[in-house]
Amino acid sequence: MVGKRTLTIVKPDAFNSGKGGQIVAHLEKAGFKIIASRVMRLTEAQAQAFYEVHRERPFFTALVRFMTSGKCMPIVLERADAVATLRKTIGATDPAEAEAGTVRKLYAESKERNAIHASDSDENAERESRFFFPESELV
Ligand code: CMP
């Protein structure tokens, strides 16, 4: 899996406003294949666990509130150089700083309500994929 797969989440802002399909189409056009996907609403405990690395950051409480505010769509994606390519495809965390044509430039509202998540390393891609999907769905 390392090097070929990554995890994305279409976040509640984008999913709730009906942009999920367009975002998935954008990712497929960028060469990603969908390996696993689901629609779900994160519990507070799940959001806290997923973003554990940010627990001490000042935006943690707001981030958990936002990520539990509606349904989201975690997706495991596959293509060569998956982690780096997806991060380039979605653009900078803050849409104001994202390059033209990136997912966040096209669909995000703000640094917090930024439409989409992407794993930042192969190690986290694996951890985050297993957070949402059983091994049997990742073959
Ligand atoms: P994501 O890629 O999901 O990883 C952590 C998230 O925290 C990030 O996207 C943003 O949604 C959020 N985030 C990062 N920095 C800030 C910030 N300064 N203020 C608010 N939210 C932030």
Boltz pocket constraint, residues with backbone or C-beta under 6 A from the ligand:
constraints:
  - pocket:
      binder: B
      contacts: [[A, 54], [A, 59], [A, 63], [A, 93], [A, 111], [A, 112], [A, 113], [A, 114], [A, 116], [A, 117], [A, 118]]
      max_distance: 6.0
